[in-house]
Amino acid sequence: MLQNLSAQTFRPYGQVLPGSRRPSHYANYHTISLTPEQSVFYKTTAATWLGPAQGMTALSVSLDDHTYGDFLLDRGVQLPAGVWFSLTPVENTSAVEMAGFSLPRCLGTQVQDSSYRISPGMQVQSLYTFFQEEKEPGFLFPGEAHPMGELVYVDKGRVHSVAEGQDLVVEEGELVVYAPNQWHMQYADPGEAPRLVSAVFSTASSLAPLCNRKIQPGQEAAGLLRRMLWEQENPDEYAQDMLLSLLTTLLLLLLRQTRQTQETAQSAVTLNRENMRIRRVQQYVSDHVQEKLSVPTVAKGCQLSPSYMTALFQKHLHISPAEYIRRIKLQYSKQLIREGNMNITQIAKALEYSTIHHFSRQFKDKFGITPSEYAKSLKETTGRD
């Protein structure tokens, strides 16, 4: 989308000058005629003035020939030397005046890039039927398939929606969407008289993300349906366009909601899987605490790569696997000291420390006292010999 051409928005690229008349002090000037579907590229060799001469022109400007800012050239601008820019007619043909002591170097033309335009992606092209209907108790719609899409909202009660071998019970406040040419049927339980709002429409966009599921539309989406009913009941010259626009907006909201729900569900699956792998590592370390453990050894035992295991621990526990192993061994050493069945040298050996000095140093770094001091404090507290 084109930005508004103002002194503030254009400041990174040059100056916006008052009015659109060519400055008289520039000796060289040229009028450029632009044709549809073509963009003309330039690079300034000196200060250059540009101004509109005819029609609407898009001015794309860059300081590095990679990142461009897109503006509607509706007034005069001055570019410094060394700036890349292109000129593109917005619609049909246009013309631009160019002036300077030295005119920019033309770098060539290419097929028009319309990335600055907003063009419709998801858009309802036609609306064939739209109505609210009270169904008789226990109604049965035997089923059909048609080349249009269809949306059915349960305004009251509940209804069974059958499509693709699924029988979905659609409750009040929920809706279903059927893709073009998708066979579907509906029925209500005995004594159930639902009220349905349905729309049959055509769109070039895929409805697949919305199909074969029941959807709880948010308050905003439900409000759009109510507004559509109001437009139908209060028609004027704009009512049909409003219906198309509102239905397009409704489908866009549902598509966005569905994507967000899927991403949340995927995130939950990923999180659960990662937590299970971390628990597997923790269990392995606990079961093998009296063995010589290293990150590659634990990773191999848990069928993980060392780098992936390290990334999991940093992400969820904010420590490295090596630090986790060290902490578990030291905590277990305290338990062994409390049990009193081994001396400090035996404990260091049992936990596969390279030397008793290495064990003592890590113990003190972690707990602030040496293993011997810890054992002594236990004796003083318990009176144990």
Backbone torsions as a table, in degrees:
resi	resn	phi	psi	omega
1	MET	NA	139.6	-178.5
2	LEU	-74.2	138.0	176.8
3	GLN	-84.4	157.1	173.1
4	ASN	-70.5	135.2	-178.3
5	LEU	-85.6	103.4	179.5
6	SER	-135.5	165.5	179.9
7	ALA	-57.7	-36.6	-177.0
8	GLN	-73.9	-48.5	-176.4
9	THR	-70.4	-27.4	-175.4
10	PHE	-94.6	-5.6	-174.0
11	ARG	-52.9	-39.1	-179.3
12	PRO	-62.6	-21.4	-171.9
13	TYR	-108.5	-22.4	-176.6
14	GLY	166.6	-153.1	-177.4
15	GLN	-117.0	145.4	169.6
16	VAL	-97.9	124.6	-176.6
17	LEU	-100.7	149.8	179.0
18	PRO	-64.8	136.8	179.5
19	GLY	72.8	-171.7	-178.7
20	SER	-131.4	15.8	179.5
21	ARG	-82.5	141.9	-178.2
22	ARG	-68.7	131.2	177.2
23	PRO	-61.1	136.7	-175.0
24	SER	-74.7	-19.5	-175.2
25	HIS	-78.4	-10.2	178.2
26	TYR	-82.8	125.1	-175.7
27	ALA	-77.5	-33.3	-176.8
28	ASN	-104.5	133.7	175.7
29	TYR	-149.0	160.8	-176.0
30	HIS	-158.1	142.7	174.6
31	THR	-103.4	125.2	-177.5
32	ILE	-102.9	122.5	175.5
33	SER	-93.7	127.3	-175.8
34	LEU	-110.0	137.7	-179.0
35	THR	-110.6	154.8	-178.9
36	PRO	-58.7	150.9	175.5
37	GLU	67.4	13.7	178.4
38	GLN	-130.5	137.4	172.3
39	SER	-113.7	134.9	179.4
40	VAL	-106.8	129.3	-174.8
41	PHE	-108.0	143.0	-178.7
42	TYR	-140.3	165.3	166.5
43	LYS	-137.0	128.9	-177.6
44	THR	-73.5	140.7	175.6
45	THR	-106.6	-12.9	177.2
46	ALA	-156.2	175.7	177.7
47	ALA	-54.9	131.5	-173.9
48	THR	-131.3	135.6	176.5
49	TRP	-103.6	137.6	176.2
50	LEU	-128.6	141.4	178.0
51	GLY	-152.0	153.7	-179.9
52	PRO	-70.8	140.1	176.6
53	ALA	-118.1	-35.7	-178.8
54	GLN	-159.7	138.6	176.3
55	GLY	68.0	-167.2	-178.4
56	MET	-109.1	130.4	-177.2
57	THR	-127.0	137.4	173.5
58	ALA	-92.1	128.6	176.7
59	LEU	-108.1	117.5	176.8
60	SER	-108.4	127.0	-171.4
61	VAL	-126.4	142.5	179.6
62	SER	-145.2	147.6	175.3
63	LEU	-96.2	-11.8	-176.7
64	ASP	-135.0	4.1	-178.2
65	ASP	65.9	19.7	176.2
66	HIS	-122.7	-52.4	-178.8
67	THR	-103.0	120.9	-175.9
68	TYR	-114.4	144.7	169.3
69	GLY	-104.7	134.8	-175.2
70	ASP	-108.9	127.8	-175.6
71	PHE	-133.9	154.2	170.5
72	LEU	-87.4	118.2	-176.4
73	LEU	-82.1	87.1	-179.6
74	ASP	-113.6	9.9	176.0
75	ARG	-158.3	173.4	-176.6
76	GLY	-76.3	142.3	176.4
77	VAL	-133.6	156.4	175.7
78	GLN	-124.3	125.5	-179.4
79	LEU	-104.8	139.9	174.9
80	PRO	-76.5	174.3	177.2
81	ALA	-67.3	149.2	175.0
82	GLY	83.9	21.0	-179.1
83	VAL	-108.5	134.3	173.8
84	TRP	-88.8	141.9	175.7
85	PHE	-154.8	158.2	175.0
86	SER	-133.2	155.2	179.4
87	LEU	-123.4	129.5	-176.6
88	THR	-138.9	129.9	175.3
89	PRO	-67.5	134.7	179.6
90	VAL	-72.0	-46.1	176.0
91	GLU	-142.2	138.9	178.3
92	ASN	56.5	-137.4	-179.3
93	THR	-102.7	161.4	174.5
94	SER	-153.6	172.7	178.5
95	ALA	-142.9	147.8	-178.3
96	VAL	-132.5	138.5	172.6
97	GLU	-91.1	140.8	-179.1
98	MET	-132.0	135.3	-179.0
99	ALA	-145.7	154.2	178.0
100	GLY	173.1	170.0	174.3
101	PHE	-70.7	-28.1	174.8
102	SER	-140.8	120.8	-175.3
103	LEU	-72.4	151.2	-178.8
104	PRO	-61.3	157.5	176.9
105	ARG	-85.8	125.7	179.3
106	CYS	-77.9	127.7	-177.7
107	LEU	-98.7	-4.1	178.2
108	GLY	120.0	-174.8	-179.3
109	THR	-125.4	161.1	173.1
110	GLN	-152.2	167.2	178.9
111	VAL	-58.2	138.3	-173.7
112	GLN	-55.4	130.7	173.1
113	ASP	-93.6	112.6	-177.0
114	SER	-97.5	25.0	-176.9
115	SER	-64.5	-19.6	179.4
116	TYR	-80.0	-5.9	178.8
117	ARG	-94.6	146.9	169.9
118	ILE	-97.4	114.6	178.1
119	SER	-113.3	147.2	-177.0
120	PRO	-66.0	136.3	172.5
121	GLY	-101.2	-78.2	174.7
122	MET	-81.4	118.2	-179.6
123	GLN	-151.9	129.8	174.2
124	VAL	-74.4	123.1	-177.4
125	GLN	-88.0	-38.8	-179.0
126	SER	-144.4	146.5	175.5
127	LEU	-120.9	116.9	-173.9
128	TYR	-92.4	-45.9	177.5
129	THR	-140.0	145.6	174.0
130	PHE	-153.9	117.4	-178.1
131	PHE	-158.7	162.8	172.5
132	GLN	-110.6	134.3	-173.2
133	GLU	-141.4	132.7	171.7
134	GLU	-85.4	121.3	179.9
135	LYS	-90.8	152.8	177.6
136	GLU	-73.4	156.1	179.6
137	PRO	-55.7	133.0	178.1
138	GLY	64.4	32.2	-175.2
139	PHE	-65.5	156.6	177.1
140	LEU	-135.3	121.2	171.5
141	PHE	-103.4	114.5	-168.2
142	PRO	-67.8	-15.6	174.4
143	GLY	114.6	153.0	178.3
144	GLU	-163.3	168.7	170.3
145	ALA	-136.5	133.9	179.7
146	HIS	-139.3	160.2	-173.3
147	PRO	-75.1	3.6	179.7
148	MET	-105.3	162.6	171.2
149	GLY	-81.7	161.0	179.8
150	GLU	-146.2	139.8	176.3
151	LEU	-121.2	132.0	178.7
152	VAL	-128.0	121.8	-178.8
153	TYR	-112.5	131.3	179.3
154	VAL	-90.0	106.5	-177.5
155	ASP	-83.1	-26.0	179.1
156	LYS	-154.1	144.4	178.3
157	GLY	77.1	-147.1	176.9
158	ARG	-153.7	158.6	-176.2
159	VAL	-143.7	150.8	174.0
160	HIS	-90.8	128.6	177.2
161	SER	-114.0	121.1	-176.8
162	VAL	-114.4	120.8	177.1
163	ALA	-160.8	144.1	178.9
164	GLU	53.5	36.1	178.0
165	GLY	76.6	4.1	179.9
166	GLN	-104.1	139.8	172.2
167	ASP	-112.8	96.9	-178.5
168	LEU	-93.7	130.2	174.4
169	VAL	-88.9	108.5	-175.5
170	VAL	-96.7	114.5	-175.4
171	GLU	-85.9	169.3	176.6
172	GLU	-56.0	131.3	-178.5
173	GLY	88.7	3.2	177.8
174	GLU	-113.2	165.6	179.3
175	LEU	-144.3	163.9	173.9
176	VAL	-131.3	154.4	177.5
177	VAL	-126.6	133.7	177.6
178	TYR	-108.7	134.7	179.2
179	ALA	-76.2	159.9	174.5
180	PRO	-55.2	136.5	178.2
181	ASN	65.9	17.1	176.1
182	GLN	-91.7	120.3	179.3
183	TRP	-70.0	139.1	-179.5
184	HIS	-153.9	154.2	175.2
185	MET	-140.6	165.3	180.0
186	GLN	-142.0	148.3	173.1
187	TYR	-155.8	161.9	178.9
188	ALA	-117.7	152.5	175.8
189	ASP	-66.1	155.9	179.1
190	PRO	-54.3	132.4	179.2
191	GLY	84.5	-10.2	179.6
192	GLU	-89.2	123.8	-179.6
193	ALA	-119.4	85.4	-175.7
194	PRO	-76.1	158.8	171.7
195	ARG	-113.7	125.0	-173.6
196	LEU	-118.0	145.7	169.3
197	VAL	-114.5	124.1	-176.6
198	SER	-131.2	149.2	177.8
199	ALA	-138.0	129.8	174.4
200	VAL	-111.8	126.9	-169.0
201	PHE	-149.9	170.0	175.1
202	SER	-125.0	143.4	176.9
203	THR	-152.1	147.1	178.3
204	ALA	-80.2	-10.9	-177.7
205	SER	-86.0	153.5	179.6
206	SER	-73.6	136.7	175.6
207	LEU	-101.5	5.9	-173.5
208	ALA	-52.8	-42.2	-178.8
209	PRO	-61.4	-20.8	-176.9
210	LEU	-96.4	-11.9	-171.1
211	CYS	-87.7	161.6	175.6
212	ASN	60.6	36.2	178.3
213	ARG	-160.1	158.4	171.3
214	LYS	-102.2	143.8	-171.3
215	ILE	-123.1	134.9	171.4
216	GLN	-96.7	101.2	-179.2
217	PRO	-69.0	146.5	177.1
218	GLY	-70.3	176.2	-178.3
219	GLN	-60.8	-37.4	-179.5
220	GLU	-65.2	-42.6	179.7
221	ALA	-66.2	-43.1	177.9
222	ALA	-62.2	-36.2	177.3
223	GLY	-63.9	-33.8	177.3
224	LEU	-65.8	-38.6	176.3
225	LEU	-62.5	-43.0	178.3
226	ARG	-63.8	-37.8	177.9
227	ARG	-66.5	-37.0	176.4
228	MET	-61.9	-41.9	177.8
229	LEU	-63.6	-38.4	179.0
230	TRP	-65.3	-42.2	179.4
231	GLU	-62.4	-37.6	179.7
232	GLN	-69.0	-35.8	-178.9
233	GLU	-81.6	-15.8	-178.6
234	ASN	-128.6	65.2	-172.4
235	PRO	-72.1	144.7	168.2
236	ASP	-144.0	-167.5	-174.3
237	GLU	-66.7	-16.4	-178.4
238	TYR	-105.2	-2.4	-171.4
239	ALA	-60.8	-42.3	-177.2
240	GLN	-66.4	-42.2	176.3
241	ASP	-64.0	-37.1	177.6
242	MET	-63.4	-40.7	179.3
243	LEU	-61.7	-45.3	178.7
244	LEU	-62.6	-43.9	-179.1
245	SER	-64.9	-44.0	-178.7
246	LEU	-66.2	-39.8	179.0
247	LEU	-67.5	-38.7	175.6
248	THR	-59.8	-46.1	179.3
249	THR	-63.2	-40.6	178.9
250	LEU	-60.4	-47.5	-179.6
251	LEU	-64.6	-37.5	177.1
252	LEU	-62.5	-42.9	177.6
253	LEU	-62.0	-41.8	179.9
254	LEU	-66.0	-40.7	178.4
255	LEU	-63.9	-43.1	178.7
256	ARG	-64.6	-43.7	-179.7
257	GLN	-62.3	-42.1	-179.5
258	THR	-65.0	-42.4	179.1
259	ARG	-63.3	-44.0	179.9
260	GLN	-62.6	-39.6	178.3
261	THR	-64.2	-42.4	179.5
262	GLN	-65.1	-41.4	179.7
263	GLU	-65.3	-38.8	178.0
264	THR	-65.0	-42.9	179.2
265	ALA	-64.1	-41.3	179.0
266	GLN	-64.7	-39.2	178.0
267	SER	-63.0	-39.5	179.3
268	ALA	-65.3	-40.5	178.1
269	VAL	-63.6	-45.1	179.5
270	THR	-62.0	-44.6	-179.9
271	LEU	-61.8	-43.0	179.8
272	ASN	-64.0	-41.5	179.6
273	ARG	-64.6	-42.2	179.9
274	GLU	-66.8	-39.7	177.7
275	ASN	-63.2	-38.2	178.3
276	MET	-63.3	-38.8	-179.8
277	ARG	-69.8	-37.7	177.0
278	ILE	-64.9	-42.4	178.1
279	ARG	-62.4	-35.7	178.0
280	ARG	-64.1	-41.9	177.9
281	VAL	-64.5	-44.8	-179.3
282	GLN	-61.7	-40.7	178.9
283	GLN	-66.3	-38.5	179.6
284	TYR	-63.6	-45.4	179.4
285	VAL	-61.9	-42.4	179.7
286	SER	-63.1	-41.9	-177.9
287	ASP	-71.5	-24.6	-174.6
288	HIS	-118.6	26.5	-173.6
289	VAL	-62.5	-26.0	-179.5
290	GLN	-91.5	15.1	176.2
291	GLU	-109.9	166.6	175.8
292	LYS	-76.0	111.8	-175.1
293	LEU	-110.6	138.1	172.5
294	SER	-134.6	166.4	180.0
295	VAL	-60.4	-47.1	178.1
296	PRO	-61.4	-37.5	-179.9
297	THR	-63.8	-47.2	-179.0
298	VAL	-66.4	-42.5	-179.8
299	ALA	-60.3	-43.7	179.0
300	LYS	-63.6	-41.8	179.8
301	GLY	-65.3	-24.7	-179.9
302	CYS	-102.7	6.7	179.1
303	GLN	58.3	45.8	176.2
304	LEU	-128.5	157.9	172.9
305	SER	-82.2	147.7	179.7
306	PRO	-57.4	-39.1	-178.7
307	SER	-67.5	-41.0	179.6
308	TYR	-67.4	-41.6	178.8
309	MET	-62.9	-40.2	177.7
310	THR	-62.9	-42.8	179.3
311	ALA	-63.1	-39.5	178.8
312	LEU	-62.8	-45.0	-177.9
313	PHE	-67.5	-40.4	178.5
314	GLN	-65.3	-38.3	-177.3
315	LYS	-70.3	-44.5	-171.5
316	HIS	-100.9	-33.7	-176.9
317	LEU	-109.2	-11.5	177.9
318	HIS	61.4	27.6	172.4
319	ILE	-140.3	164.2	177.2
320	SER	-82.0	157.2	174.9
321	PRO	-59.4	-35.3	179.5
322	ALA	-63.1	-40.3	178.5
323	GLU	-67.9	-37.3	178.9
324	TYR	-63.4	-45.7	178.7
325	ILE	-58.3	-44.7	-179.8
326	ARG	-59.7	-44.5	-179.0
327	ARG	-64.0	-41.4	-178.9
328	ILE	-65.9	-43.3	178.7
329	LYS	-61.4	-42.6	-178.8
330	LEU	-68.7	-38.3	176.2
331	GLN	-64.2	-39.7	178.9
332	TYR	-67.5	-33.4	178.7
333	SER	-64.0	-36.6	177.1
334	LYS	-62.3	-39.1	178.7
335	GLN	-63.6	-42.8	179.5
336	LEU	-64.9	-38.2	177.7
337	ILE	-64.3	-41.8	179.7
338	ARG	-64.0	-36.6	179.8
339	GLU	-66.9	-31.4	174.2
340	GLY	74.1	17.8	-178.7
341	ASN	-90.3	-13.1	-179.8
342	MET	-135.7	151.6	174.2
343	ASN	-84.8	177.5	-174.4
344	ILE	-62.7	-40.3	179.1
345	THR	-62.5	-43.2	-179.7
346	GLN	-66.0	-37.7	179.0
347	ILE	-65.9	-43.6	178.8
348	ALA	-60.0	-39.3	179.0
349	LYS	-71.1	-40.1	-178.8
350	ALA	-63.8	-31.8	-178.7
351	LEU	-93.3	10.3	174.5
352	GLU	62.9	38.0	170.6
353	TYR	-80.1	146.5	-176.5
354	SER	-65.0	-39.7	177.1
355	THR	-145.1	161.1	176.2
356	ILE	-64.9	-31.4	179.3
357	HIS	-67.0	-38.5	177.6
358	HIS	-63.3	-43.6	178.6
359	PHE	-62.8	-46.9	-177.6
360	SER	-63.0	-40.6	-178.5
361	ARG	-65.2	-43.4	179.1
362	GLN	-67.4	-37.2	178.9
363	PHE	-61.9	-45.3	-178.5
364	LYS	-68.8	-38.1	177.3
365	ASP	-60.1	-35.7	-176.6
366	LYS	-82.4	-44.6	-170.3
367	PHE	-111.2	-6.6	176.5
368	GLY	86.2	-5.6	176.8
369	ILE	-137.6	162.0	179.1
370	THR	-79.8	162.9	176.0
371	PRO	-57.3	-38.2	-179.9
372	SER	-65.3	-42.5	178.5
373	GLU	-64.6	-36.1	178.2
374	TYR	-66.7	-44.4	179.3
375	ALA	-62.2	-39.9	179.4
376	LYS	-63.9	-40.9	-179.5
377	SER	-65.6	-32.5	177.1
378	LEU	-66.0	-40.6	179.3
379	LYS	-64.1	-40.0	-179.7
380	GLU	-68.3	-33.4	-178.0
381	THR	-76.2	-40.8	-174.4
382	THR	-97.4	-14.5	-176.6
383	GLY	74.5	19.4	-177.6
384	ARG	-81.9	138.8	177.4
385	ASP	-80.7	NA	NA
